Amino acid sequence: MRLKKMKAITLLLSAVLTVGLIAGCGGKQESDKVTIRMIESLTSPKRTELIQAMLDKFQEDNPKIKVELISPPFDQADNKIRTMLGSKEEIDILEVRDLNVAEFVNNGYIEPLNAYTDKWSDFATVSAVSKSVGTVGGKLYFLPNGLYQRQMFYRADWFKELGLNPPTTWEELYETAKKLTDPSKNRFGFSFRGGAGSNGTTDSMILAYNGDKVNLEDSMFTKDGATIYSTPEAKAAMELYLKLYKDASPPDSINWGFQEQVQAFTSGVTGILLQDPDVIQSLQEKMEEGTWATAPLQTGPTGKALFAAGGAGWGMSSKSKHKEEAWKLIEYLSSPEVNTKFSKDYGLIPLHTTATEDEYFKTGPYKTLIDMSDKPDTFVNYKPAFEYPGNGQWGQVAMETGQALLLNKATLDETLKKWDSYWTEQKASLKQ
């Protein structure tokens, strides 16, 4: 009887230990799983869906890493990221933009990636432009998830109807847009953008008009050290800009941002749109084939168009507690296969040079970009002012002062003087 009782106790203890061991193993497996937090900036429902699909595949291949994606509304995202970093909230990967990389570096928010890319075999095919966009002070701080490069989209059916050719200069663009404009039909030549991002047009025109004078490595300044806004060429460019708005653009476009500008083109209100290739899919979905086409950027009086590729991409928080896992995900998202697929799905120029051999990028609306790159003497690449901490605020300054100009609340001379002073102060602060 006593022996049976002992056996029962032994079995019970064994069962308890087994259960405990199993539970212990389960807890260890769970504790081994690392959660990394990632936040995107250029959010949209479609883009977030594409990113989440990539993250799902990554987690499937890496079961010990869980990824939590944070997707704030687009117009609040950069401030949300800035606030999270400033308050030292746990974040491992963030989408850094060319506009704010210098600010984030200046505040010590992000980690250089060079120690990781030095050991990454695919880094050999990352394009020089991509490296340049993500670099500040000689260190790489983010890998672009795609590049943006402006070109012209136009209503091919409207041009055919009026016997017009795509304009090759800014002066021709104005004349063409004016011919396309008929307010009685709610038809306007140019998809003007006077709201957020308006400096994309003003800066392009001023750079093209300054032409050979521009210091390509410090593009807010001329080769003799003056700002590009202080020259007679800048004033000539802005005089044409004012005519473009008043004679060939919808009046309410003074407040338009990206969405309104693109929607006006796809809905048949405007005939010329200057934008990056991320609009291509939207145009393909909303417009009939053959009604639109692409053309290179317009040149200034010296026969040159200055352009710069921009981008946003994946950087690592300097406060991340899981840097190895964070790099593993950045490496995965930046691999030639995954990045090229994302670029096709969302309409971007891929990170790797090998992708340009893909037939997808050699034809259709992307061909214009290839054609422009084949004429480097006409379409001149410059380095944007990414290294200036004030670059991130420049868009807001240019928009507010530009709208005051369009509303006749400031003169052209006063406006250019403000822009000149802003960049003169930026230069002075950089030297301190």
C-alpha positions as CSV (number, residue, x, y, z in Angstrom):
1,M,0.0,0.0,0.0
2,R,2.8,2.3,1.0
3,L,4.7,1.4,-2.2
4,K,1.7,2.2,-4.4
5,K,1.3,5.5,-2.6
6,M,5.0,6.3,-3.3
7,K,4.6,5.4,-7.0
8,A,1.5,7.7,-7.2
9,I,3.4,10.6,-5.7
10,T,6.4,10.0,-8.1
11,L,4.1,9.9,-11.1
12,L,2.4,13.1,-9.9
13,L,5.7,14.9,-9.4
14,S,6.9,13.7,-12.8
15,A,3.7,15.0,-14.4
16,V,4.0,18.3,-12.6
17,L,7.7,18.7,-13.7
18,T,6.8,17.7,-17.2
19,V,4.1,20.3,-17.4
20,G,6.4,22.8,-15.8
21,L,9.2,22.0,-18.2
22,I,6.8,22.4,-21.2
23,A,5.5,25.6,-19.8
24,G,9.0,26.8,-19.2
25,C,10.1,26.0,-22.8
26,G,7.0,27.8,-24.1
27,G,7.8,30.9,-22.0
28,K,11.5,30.8,-23.1
29,Q,10.4,30.6,-26.8
30,E,8.1,33.6,-26.2
31,S,10.8,35.5,-24.3
32,D,13.3,34.8,-27.2
33,K,11.0,36.6,-29.6
34,V,12.1,40.2,-30.2
35,T,9.5,42.9,-31.1
36,I,10.8,45.8,-33.2
37,R,8.8,48.9,-33.8
38,M,8.8,50.6,-37.2
39,I,7.2,53.9,-38.3
40,E,6.6,55.1,-41.8
41,S,6.3,58.7,-43.0
42,L,4.9,58.8,-46.6
43,T,1.8,57.0,-45.6
44,S,-1.2,56.1,-47.9
45,P,-3.6,53.1,-47.6
46,K,-2.1,51.4,-50.7
47,R,1.5,52.0,-49.6
48,T,0.9,50.8,-46.1
49,E,-0.7,47.6,-47.5
50,L,2.4,47.0,-49.6
51,I,4.8,47.5,-46.7
52,Q,2.7,45.3,-44.4
53,A,2.8,42.5,-47.0
54,M,6.6,42.8,-47.0
55,L,6.7,42.7,-43.2
56,D,4.5,39.6,-43.1
57,K,6.8,37.8,-45.4
58,F,9.8,38.9,-43.3
59,Q,8.2,37.6,-40.1
60,E,7.3,34.4,-41.8
61,D,11.0,33.9,-42.7
62,N,12.2,35.2,-39.3
63,P,9.8,33.7,-36.7
64,K,11.8,35.1,-33.7
65,I,11.2,38.7,-34.8
66,K,7.9,40.5,-34.6
67,V,7.4,43.8,-36.4
68,E,5.0,46.4,-35.2
69,L,4.2,48.9,-38.0
70,I,3.1,52.4,-37.0
71,S,1.4,54.4,-39.9
72,P,0.3,57.9,-38.9
73,P,-1.8,60.0,-41.3
74,F,0.5,61.5,-44.0
75,D,0.2,65.1,-43.0
76,Q,1.0,64.3,-39.3
77,A,3.6,61.6,-39.8
78,D,6.8,63.6,-39.7
79,N,5.8,65.5,-36.6
80,K,4.7,62.2,-35.0
81,I,8.2,60.7,-35.8
82,R,9.9,63.9,-34.5
83,T,7.9,63.8,-31.3
84,M,8.5,60.1,-30.7
85,L,12.2,60.5,-31.2
86,G,12.4,63.6,-29.0
87,S,10.5,62.0,-26.1
88,K,12.7,58.8,-26.5
89,E,9.8,56.5,-27.2
90,E,10.9,53.0,-28.2
91,I,11.3,53.0,-31.9
92,D,13.8,50.9,-33.9
93,I,13.3,51.7,-37.6
94,L,11.9,55.0,-39.0
95,E,11.3,56.3,-42.5
96,V,13.8,59.2,-42.9
97,R,13.3,61.7,-45.7
98,D,15.8,63.7,-47.6
99,L,14.0,66.8,-46.2
100,N,14.7,65.9,-42.5
101,V,17.8,63.7,-42.5
102,A,20.1,66.5,-41.5
103,E,17.8,67.6,-38.7
104,F,17.6,64.0,-37.3
105,V,21.4,63.6,-37.5
106,N,21.9,67.0,-35.9
107,N,19.7,65.9,-33.0
108,G,21.4,62.5,-32.6
109,Y,18.2,60.7,-33.4
110,I,19.5,58.2,-36.0
111,E,22.4,55.7,-36.3
112,P,24.9,55.7,-39.1
113,L,24.5,52.5,-41.2
114,N,28.1,52.2,-42.5
115,A,29.1,49.5,-40.0
116,Y,26.2,47.3,-41.3
117,T,26.5,48.1,-45.0
118,D,30.2,47.3,-45.0
119,K,29.2,43.7,-44.4
120,W,26.3,43.6,-46.9
121,S,27.1,42.1,-50.3
122,D,24.2,43.8,-52.1
123,F,25.5,47.2,-51.1
124,A,27.8,47.0,-54.2
125,T,24.8,47.6,-56.5
126,V,23.2,50.4,-54.5
127,S,23.2,53.4,-56.9
128,A,25.4,56.4,-56.3
129,V,22.4,58.7,-56.2
130,S,20.7,56.5,-53.5
131,K,23.8,56.7,-51.4
132,S,24.1,60.4,-51.9
133,V,20.4,61.0,-50.8
134,G,20.9,59.1,-47.6
135,T,24.3,60.5,-46.7
136,V,25.1,63.4,-44.3
137,G,28.7,64.4,-43.4
138,G,30.1,61.4,-45.2
139,K,28.0,58.9,-43.3
140,L,25.0,56.9,-44.6
141,Y,21.9,57.4,-42.4
142,F,19.2,55.7,-44.5
143,L,18.7,53.5,-47.5
144,P,16.0,54.9,-49.8
145,N,13.1,52.6,-50.5
146,G,12.9,54.3,-53.9
147,L,13.9,57.5,-55.6
148,Y,11.7,60.3,-56.9
149,Q,12.6,62.2,-60.1
150,R,10.4,64.8,-61.6
151,Q,9.1,64.7,-65.2
152,M,6.2,66.2,-67.2
153,F,2.9,64.4,-67.6
154,Y,0.5,65.9,-70.2
155,R,-2.9,65.3,-71.7
156,A,-1.9,63.8,-75.0
157,D,-5.5,64.0,-76.3
158,W,-5.8,67.7,-75.5
159,F,-2.4,68.4,-77.2
160,K,-3.5,66.4,-80.3
161,E,-6.8,68.3,-80.4
162,L,-5.0,71.6,-80.5
163,G,-2.1,70.5,-82.6
164,L,0.4,71.2,-79.8
165,N,3.8,69.6,-79.1
166,P,5.2,69.0,-75.6
167,P,7.0,72.2,-74.4
168,T,10.8,71.9,-74.1
169,T,11.4,75.2,-72.2
170,W,9.6,77.0,-69.3
171,E,8.6,79.8,-71.7
172,E,7.1,77.2,-74.1
173,L,5.3,75.6,-71.1
174,Y,3.7,78.9,-70.2
175,E,2.6,79.6,-73.8
176,T,1.3,76.0,-74.2
177,A,-0.6,76.0,-70.9
178,K,-2.2,79.3,-71.8
179,K,-3.5,77.8,-75.1
180,L,-4.9,74.8,-73.2
181,T,-6.8,77.1,-70.8
182,D,-10.5,77.7,-71.2
183,P,-12.2,78.6,-67.9
184,S,-15.7,78.4,-69.5
185,K,-15.0,74.6,-69.8
186,N,-13.3,74.4,-66.4
187,R,-10.2,73.5,-68.3
188,F,-6.7,74.9,-67.3
189,G,-3.3,74.3,-68.8
190,F,-1.2,73.9,-65.7
191,S,-1.7,71.8,-62.5
192,F,-0.4,74.5,-60.2
193,R,0.7,73.7,-56.6
194,G,0.5,76.7,-54.4
195,G,0.1,74.8,-51.1
196,A,2.5,72.4,-49.4
197,G,5.4,71.5,-51.7
198,S,5.0,74.7,-53.8
199,N,8.8,75.2,-53.7
200,G,9.1,72.2,-56.0
201,T,8.0,74.5,-58.9
202,T,9.6,77.8,-57.8
203,D,13.0,76.2,-57.0
204,S,13.0,74.2,-60.3
205,M,12.3,77.4,-62.3
206,I,14.9,79.5,-60.5
207,L,17.5,76.8,-60.8
208,A,16.8,76.3,-64.5
209,Y,17.0,80.1,-65.1
210,N,20.3,80.4,-63.1
211,G,21.6,77.4,-65.2
212,D,25.4,77.3,-65.3
213,K,25.7,79.8,-62.4
214,V,24.5,77.2,-59.9
215,N,27.0,75.5,-57.6
216,L,25.8,71.9,-58.2
217,E,27.3,70.7,-54.8
218,D,25.6,73.5,-52.8
219,S,22.5,74.2,-55.0
220,M,20.9,77.0,-53.0
221,F,24.0,79.1,-53.9
222,T,25.7,80.2,-57.1
223,K,29.3,79.5,-57.8
224,D,30.3,83.0,-56.5
225,G,28.6,82.3,-53.1
226,A,25.4,84.3,-53.6
227,T,22.0,82.6,-53.1
228,I,20.2,81.6,-56.2
229,Y,17.3,83.9,-55.2
230,S,19.5,87.0,-55.4
231,T,20.1,87.0,-59.1
232,P,18.3,88.8,-62.0
233,E,17.6,85.3,-63.4
234,A,15.6,84.4,-60.3
235,K,13.5,87.5,-60.8
236,A,12.9,86.6,-64.4
237,A,11.9,83.0,-63.5
238,M,9.4,84.2,-60.8
239,E,7.8,86.7,-63.2
240,L,7.0,83.8,-65.5
241,Y,5.8,81.8,-62.4
242,L,3.3,84.6,-61.6
243,K,2.0,84.6,-65.2
244,L,1.7,80.8,-65.1
245,Y,-0.6,81.0,-62.1
246,K,-2.7,84.0,-63.3
247,D,-3.1,83.0,-67.0
248,A,-3.1,79.2,-67.0
249,S,-4.0,77.7,-63.6
250,P,-7.2,77.3,-61.6
251,P,-7.5,80.2,-59.0
252,D,-8.0,77.8,-56.1
253,S,-4.8,76.0,-56.9
254,I,-3.1,78.6,-54.7
255,N,-3.9,76.2,-51.9
256,W,-3.3,72.9,-53.7
257,G,-1.0,70.3,-52.4
258,F,0.0,66.9,-53.9
259,Q,-3.4,65.3,-53.8
260,E,-5.3,68.2,-55.3
261,Q,-2.7,68.7,-58.0
262,V,-2.8,65.1,-59.2
263,Q,-6.6,64.8,-58.9
264,A,-7.1,67.9,-61.1
265,F,-5.0,66.2,-63.8
266,T,-6.7,62.8,-63.6
267,S,-10.2,64.3,-63.5
268,G,-9.7,66.4,-66.6
269,V,-9.4,69.9,-65.1
270,T,-5.7,70.5,-65.9
271,G,-3.5,69.5,-68.9
272,I,0.1,69.6,-67.6
273,L,1.4,68.0,-64.4
274,L,5.0,68.1,-63.1
275,Q,5.4,65.2,-60.8
276,D,7.4,62.2,-59.7
277,P,6.9,58.6,-61.0
278,D,4.8,57.6,-57.9
279,V,1.8,59.1,-59.7
280,I,2.1,56.7,-62.6
281,Q,0.0,54.0,-61.1
282,S,-2.7,56.5,-60.2
283,L,-2.8,57.8,-63.7
284,Q,-2.9,54.2,-65.1
285,E,-5.9,53.4,-62.9
286,K,-7.9,56.6,-63.4
287,M,-7.2,57.6,-67.0
288,E,-7.9,55.9,-70.3
289,E,-4.8,54.6,-72.1
290,G,-3.6,57.0,-74.7
291,T,-5.1,60.1,-73.1
292,W,-1.8,61.0,-71.3
293,A,1.9,60.8,-72.0
294,T,5.2,61.9,-70.5
295,A,8.0,64.3,-71.5
296,P,11.3,65.5,-70.1
297,L,11.6,68.5,-67.8
298,Q,11.7,72.0,-69.3
299,T,14.9,73.9,-69.7
300,G,15.7,77.5,-68.8
301,P,17.2,80.2,-71.1
302,T,20.6,78.6,-71.0
303,G,19.2,75.3,-72.4
304,K,19.6,73.4,-69.1
305,A,17.2,71.8,-66.7
306,L,18.5,71.1,-63.2
307,F,17.0,68.2,-61.4
308,A,17.7,66.1,-58.3
309,A,16.5,62.7,-57.3
310,G,14.9,62.7,-53.9
311,G,13.8,59.9,-51.6
312,A,12.8,58.5,-48.3
313,G,13.9,55.3,-46.8
314,W,14.7,53.1,-43.8
315,G,16.9,54.4,-41.0
316,M,17.7,53.1,-37.5
317,S,17.0,54.9,-34.3
318,S,20.1,55.6,-32.3
319,K,18.2,54.5,-29.2
320,S,17.1,51.2,-30.5
321,K,17.6,48.3,-28.2
322,H,17.5,45.8,-31.0
323,K,19.9,47.1,-33.6
324,E,20.9,43.7,-35.1
325,E,17.3,42.8,-35.7
326,A,16.5,46.2,-37.0
327,W,19.3,46.0,-39.5
328,K,18.1,42.5,-40.6
329,L,14.8,44.0,-41.5
330,I,16.4,47.0,-43.3
331,E,18.6,44.6,-45.2
332,Y,15.6,42.5,-46.2
333,L,13.5,45.5,-47.4
334,S,16.5,46.9,-49.3
335,S,17.5,43.7,-51.1
336,P,17.4,43.9,-54.9
337,E,14.4,41.5,-55.2
338,V,12.2,43.1,-52.5
339,N,13.0,46.7,-53.3
340,T,12.6,46.2,-57.1
341,K,9.1,44.7,-56.5
342,F,8.1,47.5,-54.2
343,S,9.3,50.1,-56.8
344,K,7.2,48.5,-59.5
345,D,4.2,48.1,-57.2
346,Y,4.3,51.7,-56.0
347,G,6.0,53.5,-58.9
348,L,9.5,54.5,-57.8
349,I,13.0,54.3,-59.2
350,P,14.6,51.3,-57.6
351,L,17.5,51.4,-55.1
352,H,19.8,49.1,-57.1
353,T,21.5,49.8,-60.4
354,T,20.8,46.3,-61.6
355,A,17.0,47.1,-61.7
356,T,17.5,49.5,-64.7
357,E,18.1,46.4,-66.9
358,D,14.6,45.3,-66.2
359,E,12.4,45.8,-69.3
360,Y,9.7,47.3,-67.0
361,F,11.8,50.4,-66.5
362,K,12.9,50.7,-70.1
363,T,9.5,51.3,-71.6
364,G,6.3,53.3,-71.0
365,P,6.2,56.3,-68.7
366,Y,9.6,55.4,-67.1
367,K,11.4,55.7,-70.5
368,T,11.4,59.5,-70.2
369,L,13.5,59.3,-67.0
370,I,16.0,57.0,-68.8
371,D,16.1,59.4,-71.8
372,M,16.9,62.3,-69.4
373,S,19.7,60.4,-67.8
374,D,21.2,59.9,-71.3
375,K,21.5,63.7,-71.8
376,P,23.6,64.8,-68.8
377,D,24.7,68.0,-70.5
378,T,21.0,69.2,-70.7
379,F,19.5,67.5,-67.7
380,V,22.0,68.4,-65.0
381,N,21.9,66.6,-61.7
382,Y,22.5,68.7,-58.5
383,K,22.8,67.9,-54.8
384,P,19.9,69.3,-52.9
385,A,20.4,71.2,-49.6
386,F,19.9,68.1,-47.5
387,E,22.8,68.9,-45.2
388,Y,21.2,72.2,-44.0
389,P,19.1,71.7,-40.8
390,G,16.7,74.4,-42.1
391,N,16.0,72.5,-45.3
392,G,13.1,70.7,-43.6
393,Q,11.4,74.0,-42.9
394,W,12.1,75.6,-46.3
395,G,9.0,74.2,-47.8
396,Q,6.8,75.9,-45.2
397,V,8.6,79.2,-45.5
398,A,8.5,79.1,-49.3
399,M,4.8,78.2,-49.3
400,E,3.7,81.0,-46.9
401,T,5.7,83.7,-48.6
402,G,4.8,82.4,-52.0
403,Q,1.1,82.6,-51.3
404,A,1.5,86.2,-50.0
405,L,3.1,87.0,-53.3
406,L,0.3,85.4,-55.3
407,L,-2.3,87.3,-53.3
408,N,-0.5,90.6,-53.9
409,K,0.3,90.9,-50.2
410,A,4.0,91.1,-50.9
411,T,6.0,92.3,-53.9
412,L,8.3,90.0,-55.9
413,D,11.4,91.9,-54.7
414,E,10.3,91.5,-51.1
415,T,9.6,87.8,-51.5
416,L,13.0,87.1,-53.2
417,K,14.7,89.1,-50.5
418,K,13.1,86.9,-47.8
419,W,14.2,83.8,-49.6
420,D,17.7,85.2,-50.0
421,S,17.9,86.1,-46.3
422,Y,16.7,82.6,-45.3
423,W,19.5,80.8,-47.1
424,T,22.1,83.4,-46.2
425,E,21.3,82.7,-42.6
426,Q,21.4,78.9,-43.2
427,K,24.9,79.2,-44.6
428,A,26.0,81.3,-41.7
429,S,24.6,78.8,-39.1
430,L,26.3,75.9,-40.9
431,K,29.7,77.6,-40.5
432,Q,29.2,78.0,-36.7
